[in-house]
Amino acid sequence: MPRREDIRSVLILGSGPIVIGQACEFDYSGTQAAKVLKEKGIRVILLNSNPATIMTDPDLADATYVEPMTVQVVQKILE
């Protein structure tokens, strides 16, 4: 698939609060997506309401937000 040159930034939404032993696959998927996108030169913005996750590692994304995952917060980030 050819790369779309018009996409310069991607917002990845984390899985939010999780139960111990569940949803680690979402964190893994999100971190892998962020790594690949950064390798391709795309700016990665991450939103997750759970601070205790690998996805909030500051080296993983260009911008990381640990905020409630609400429509208002997403709109503010996109501005």
Residue frames as a rotation matrix with the C-alpha (Angstrom) as fourth column:
MET 1
0.588 0.809 0.000 0.00
0.809 -0.588 0.000 0.00
0.000 0.000 -1.000 0.00
PRO 2
-0.168 -0.666 0.727 1.49
0.564 -0.669 -0.484 3.38
0.809 0.329 0.488 -0.92
ARG 3
-0.487 -0.099 -0.868 2.18
0.840 -0.325 -0.434 5.78
-0.240 -0.940 0.241 1.93
ARG 4
0.566 0.708 0.423 -0.18
0.746 -0.658 0.105 8.73
0.352 0.256 -0.900 2.26
GLU 5
-0.492 -0.849 0.192 1.93
0.726 -0.522 -0.448 11.87
0.481 -0.081 0.873 2.32
ASP 6
-0.125 0.522 0.844 -0.93
-0.170 -0.849 0.500 14.00
0.977 -0.080 0.195 3.67
ILE 7
0.876 0.384 -0.291 -0.88
0.188 0.284 0.940 12.25
0.443 -0.879 0.177 7.07
ARG 8
-0.029 -0.921 0.389 1.68
-0.202 -0.376 -0.904 13.93
0.979 -0.105 -0.175 9.32
SER 9
-0.733 -0.138 0.666 0.26
-0.668 -0.040 -0.743 13.22
0.129 -0.990 -0.062 12.79
VAL 10
-0.156 0.684 -0.712 -1.72
0.043 0.725 0.687 10.40
0.987 0.077 -0.143 14.39
LEU 11
-0.239 0.199 0.950 -3.61
-0.947 -0.266 -0.182 10.42
0.217 -0.943 0.252 17.69
ILE 12
-0.470 0.060 -0.880 -3.55
0.069 0.997 0.031 7.03
0.880 -0.046 -0.473 19.43
LEU 13
0.226 0.624 0.748 -6.19
-0.842 -0.261 0.472 6.48
0.490 -0.736 0.467 22.09
GLY 14
-0.830 -0.558 0.021 -5.10
-0.466 0.671 -0.577 4.19
0.308 -0.489 -0.816 24.91
SER 15
-0.416 0.670 -0.614 -7.29
0.346 0.741 0.575 1.57
0.841 0.027 -0.541 26.51
GLY 16
0.114 0.460 0.881 -7.84
-0.627 -0.655 0.423 3.60
0.771 -0.600 0.214 29.68
PRO 17
-0.141 -0.154 0.978 -8.36
-0.963 0.249 -0.100 1.96
-0.228 -0.956 -0.184 33.07
ILE 18
-0.044 0.058 -0.997 -7.89
-0.514 0.855 0.072 -1.77
0.857 0.516 -0.008 33.08
VAL 19
0.866 0.272 0.419 -8.39
-0.499 0.517 0.696 -4.72
-0.027 -0.812 0.584 35.38
ILE 20
-0.101 -0.955 0.277 -5.21
-0.871 0.220 0.439 -6.44
-0.481 -0.197 -0.854 36.53
GLY 21
-0.521 -0.210 0.827 -4.47
0.058 0.958 0.280 -9.26
-0.851 0.194 -0.487 34.12
GLN 22
0.295 0.672 0.679 -6.66
0.826 0.178 -0.535 -7.87
-0.480 0.719 -0.503 31.36
ALA 23
0.961 0.275 -0.003 -6.14
0.216 -0.763 -0.610 -5.48
-0.170 0.585 -0.793 28.46
CYS 24
0.157 -0.961 -0.227 -2.34
-0.069 -0.240 0.968 -5.68
-0.985 -0.136 -0.104 28.34
GLU 25
-0.201 -0.189 0.961 -2.77
0.871 0.414 0.263 -6.68
-0.448 0.891 0.082 24.69
PHE 26
0.796 0.502 0.338 -4.23
0.598 -0.740 -0.308 -3.21
0.095 0.447 -0.890 24.04
ASP 27
0.712 -0.621 -0.328 -1.14
-0.285 -0.683 0.673 -1.57
-0.642 -0.385 -0.663 25.54
TYR 28
-0.186 -0.807 0.561 1.09
0.311 0.493 0.812 -3.82
-0.932 0.326 0.159 23.47
SER 29
0.167 0.338 0.926 -0.81
0.978 0.065 -0.200 -3.02
-0.127 0.939 -0.320 20.27
GLY 30
0.968 0.250 -0.027 -0.73
0.248 -0.967 -0.060 0.70
-0.041 0.051 -0.998 20.98
THR 31
0.419 -0.884 -0.207 3.00
-0.271 -0.339 0.901 0.74
-0.867 -0.322 -0.381 21.72
GLN 32
-0.270 -0.507 0.819 3.79
0.623 0.556 0.550 -1.24
-0.734 0.658 0.166 18.57
ALA 33
0.523 0.531 0.667 1.66
0.850 -0.384 -0.361 1.12
0.064 0.756 -0.652 16.47
ALA 34
0.937 -0.187 -0.297 3.42
-0.088 -0.945 0.316 4.15
-0.339 -0.270 -0.901 17.98
LYS 35
0.059 -0.986 0.158 6.87
0.009 0.159 0.987 2.69
-0.998 -0.057 0.018 17.29
VAL 36
-0.181 -0.090 0.979 6.09
0.898 0.392 0.202 1.92
-0.402 0.916 0.010 13.65
LEU 37
0.772 0.537 0.341 4.50
0.629 -0.725 -0.282 5.32
0.095 0.432 -0.897 13.03
LYS 38
0.736 -0.567 -0.370 7.51
-0.235 -0.726 0.646 7.14
-0.635 -0.389 -0.668 14.53
GLU 39
-0.192 -0.821 0.537 9.86
0.347 0.455 0.820 5.05
-0.918 0.344 0.198 12.38
LYS 40
0.005 0.304 0.953 7.88
0.999 0.043 -0.019 6.23
-0.047 0.952 -0.303 9.35
GLY 41
-0.866 -0.456 0.206 8.36
0.463 -0.886 -0.015 9.86
0.190 0.082 0.978 10.39
ILE 42
0.003 0.939 0.345 4.79
0.274 -0.332 0.903 10.43
0.962 0.092 -0.258 11.53
ARG 43
-0.701 -0.179 0.690 4.20
-0.516 -0.541 -0.664 12.53
0.492 -0.822 0.287 14.65
VAL 44
-0.297 0.552 -0.779 2.60
0.507 0.782 0.362 10.38
0.809 -0.287 -0.513 17.35
ILE 45
-0.510 0.289 0.810 0.22
-0.720 -0.659 -0.218 11.88
0.471 -0.694 0.544 19.91
LEU 46
-0.584 0.229 -0.779 -0.97
0.367 0.930 -0.002 9.61
0.724 -0.287 -0.627 22.69
LEU 47
-0.240 0.581 0.777 -3.97
-0.842 -0.523 0.131 9.95
0.483 -0.623 0.615 25.00
ASN 48
-0.224 0.207 -0.952 -4.50
0.346 0.930 0.121 7.53
0.911 -0.302 -0.280 27.88
SER 49
0.443 0.471 0.763 -6.32
-0.531 -0.547 0.647 8.02
0.722 -0.692 0.008 31.16
ASN 50
0.974 -0.150 -0.168 -4.22
0.224 0.696 0.682 5.34
0.015 -0.702 0.712 32.86
PRO 51
0.592 -0.803 0.065 -0.81
-0.793 -0.595 -0.132 6.64
0.145 0.027 -0.989 34.02
ALA 52
0.012 -0.578 0.816 0.34
-0.639 0.623 0.451 3.13
-0.769 -0.527 -0.361 35.01
THR 53
0.824 0.244 0.511 0.86
0.227 0.684 -0.693 1.80
-0.519 0.687 0.508 31.50
ILE 54
-0.173 -0.937 0.304 3.80
0.697 0.102 0.710 1.42
-0.696 0.335 0.635 29.14
MET 55
0.183 0.322 0.929 1.95
0.945 -0.317 -0.076 3.63
0.270 0.892 -0.363 26.67
THR 56
0.982 0.185 0.030 2.67
0.168 -0.942 0.291 6.70
0.082 -0.281 -0.956 28.79
ASP 57
0.192 -0.979 -0.070 6.44
0.799 0.114 0.590 6.26
-0.570 -0.169 0.804 28.42
PRO 58
0.520 0.069 -0.851 7.66
-0.130 -0.979 -0.158 9.71
-0.844 0.193 -0.500 27.31
ASP 59
-0.542 -0.803 -0.247 10.00
-0.420 0.005 0.907 8.20
-0.727 0.596 -0.340 24.71
LEU 60
-0.456 0.419 0.785 7.16
0.603 0.794 -0.073 6.39
-0.655 0.440 -0.615 22.96
ALA 61
0.419 0.710 0.566 5.25
0.908 -0.326 -0.264 9.38
-0.003 0.624 -0.781 21.57
ASP 62
-0.475 -0.534 0.700 6.02
0.577 -0.789 -0.211 12.93
0.665 0.303 0.683 20.51
ALA 63
-0.568 0.382 0.729 3.27
-0.677 -0.721 -0.150 14.18
0.468 -0.578 0.668 22.84
THR 64
-0.606 0.349 -0.715 1.64
0.501 0.865 -0.003 12.24
0.617 -0.360 -0.700 25.67
TYR 65
-0.382 0.589 0.712 -1.54
-0.708 -0.682 0.184 13.24
0.595 -0.434 0.677 27.50
VAL 66
-0.778 0.244 -0.579 -2.64
0.522 0.763 -0.381 11.50
0.349 -0.599 -0.721 30.69
GLU 67
-0.793 0.605 0.075 -6.16
-0.605 -0.765 -0.219 12.89
-0.075 -0.219 0.973 30.84
PRO 68
-0.185 0.824 0.535 -9.73
-0.055 0.535 -0.843 11.63
-0.981 -0.185 -0.054 31.06
MET 69
-0.941 -0.136 0.309 -10.74
0.274 0.231 0.934 10.23
-0.199 0.963 -0.180 27.70
THR 70
0.043 0.965 -0.260 -13.64
0.465 -0.250 -0.849 12.51
-0.884 -0.085 -0.459 26.91
VAL 71
0.434 0.211 0.876 -14.80
0.897 -0.196 -0.397 14.21
0.088 0.958 -0.274 23.74
GLN 72
1.000 -0.022 0.014 -13.80
-0.024 -0.989 0.149 17.58
0.010 -0.149 -0.989 25.19
VAL 73
0.365 -0.927 0.082 -10.24
-0.193 0.011 0.981 16.44
-0.911 -0.374 -0.175 25.93
VAL 74
-0.051 -0.357 0.933 -9.84
0.810 0.531 0.248 14.92
-0.584 0.768 0.262 22.46
GLN 75
0.722 0.376 0.581 -11.14
0.656 -0.637 -0.403 18.12
0.219 0.673 -0.707 20.84
LYS 76
0.893 -0.422 -0.158 -8.69
-0.279 -0.794 0.541 20.21
-0.353 -0.439 -0.826 22.87
ILE 77
0.057 -0.905 0.421 -5.77
0.149 0.425 0.893 17.98
-0.987 0.012 0.159 21.83
LEU 78
0.088 0.033 0.996 -6.77
0.950 0.298 -0.094 18.12
-0.300 0.954 -0.005 18.16
GLU 79
0.975 0.211 0.064 -6.84
0.220 -0.941 -0.257 21.92
0.006 0.264 -0.964 18.20
